[in-house]
Amino acid sequence: MAKERILVVDDEQNARVALRTILSEEGYEIAEAADGEEALALLSGFAPAAILADVRMPRMDGITLLKRARESGSDAVFVMMTAFASVEAAVEAMRAGAENYLVKPLDVNAVLVVLEKALDKLRLQRDTANLRERVRERYRFHNIVGDAPELQAVYEVVKRAAPTRATVLILGESGTGKELIAQALHEESPRQNKPFIKVNCAALSETLLESELFGHEKGSFTGAIGRKEGRFELADGGTLFLDEIGDISPAIQIKLLRVLQQREFERVGGTQTIKVDVRMVAATNRDIAAEVKAGKFREDLYYRLNVVAVTLPPMRQRKGDIPALVSHFVEKYSKAYGKEIRGLAPGTLNALLSHDWPGNVRELENVVERAVVLCKSTELTADDLPPSLRGPRPRERAPGALIPGATLYEIEREAILRTLEMVGGSTSRAAEILGISVRKIQYRLKEYASGSSPTRDEGGELEDGVGEPPERSV
């Protein structure tokens, strides 16, 4: 396998030939340039990973080349080459962004070692950038599955709050996706390239939580064998997400209030005041307002946390998103387990819609993962679901068949559910195929899940447009 591309830039032809020979034998792909201008012309087409450039050259020197390459968007690492008398120029190049420099006459081993170290750093930088982009892409709003009106309202609030430093309190039952929204707040903010630090307050005792949040000094308690930076320090410049904030003790509440008010604190056992710039996002599945009234949570802290409040709807209130969520999880776990699953067998979606999902999206994801693991065909069936979700078996019908004596409501239900299964749960695509609105499909799905009967007029006919909820504005 070929190694990276290297561009050698030197006005001495013998030096270029020698470097080409050495580096080619090591497996690198080499291009040459006699000066900076010639090198700039090669940058876009050759796209080198590293550039070995002499500091002093006619027309354009190595330092100018470095600056112009950065302006053009190249992330190639620069290793400068210089005679002993020009070391000061090499140091200037390091300040301009060069990774290292070599002194002429060149030592072959030194060239290879310095170049490999520079390339290792470039690989790490690129891997980190790719990972950061994958994380950012994962938590952008268009990748959080769901288009229910209740969820759209959440998106709108978060989009408005994200660019600010306002503290955000995320409320909702367990499994509704509070951490996803917290991460989206961070990724949509100016702090996106800074740390996103998470703490589960319910998982730690009061002593451990205090140390985790604020850090500690050596000897401040038994087992404190050295100084430790807390999560507030680690999150400086970025976002700190405190999950299950309703579980913290009164003593921690007081310290947390001070940080929110003054942006400063001391480590456990320390006297030095540390100032931080941290954006706080908190979440809880408790009724925190009721906790305040009961005297279990400080009122002043509650108001500091509740600058912007976001309430995530439970799954039972957004069942119209179940088809899209199921499709998303089927695709995710089919890839993870190396299975080819194209969709759901008739009746499977109806069984999923009929469940109340007390564990919310997390429970739905676990059920789909289990079904993918157990599935023996290319479609998930009701047999692949947990027994509690299977319910009564639906009558099998031939695709597209019309059942004599079926009501229009039953036919409509069949059309909507079958079409959703066909398009992978996309309500917008199903609406387009069926010639109805997305809102009507969303309403019908809630109706099917609740088991309620369609509304009829006095003549016994289905009312036209029933289930078309009014337009909402956010």
Secondary structure, 3 states (H helix, E strand, C coil): CCCCEEEEECCCHHHHHHHHHHHHHCCCEEEEECCHHHHHHHHHHHCCCEEEEECCCCCCCHHHHHHHHHHCCCCCEEEEEEEHHHHHHHHHHHHHCCCEEEEECCCHHHHHHHHHHHHHHHHHHHHHHHHHHHHHHHHCHHHCCCCCHHHHHHHHHHHHHCCCCCCEEEECCCCCCHHHHHHHHHHCCCCCCCCEEEEEHHHCCHHHHHHHHHCECCCCCCCCCCCECCHHHHCCCCEEEEECHHHCCHHHHHHHHHHHHHCEEECECCCCEEECCCEEEEEECCCHHHHHHCCCCCHHHHHHHCCEEEECCCHHHCHHHHHHHHHHHHHHHHHHCCCCCCEECCCHHHHHHCCCCCCHHHHHHHHHHHHHHHCCCCEECHHHCCHHHHCCCCCCCCCCCCCCCCCHHHHHHHHHHHHHHHCCCCHHHHHHHHCCCHHHHHHHHHHHHHCCCCCECCCCCECCCCCCCCCCCC
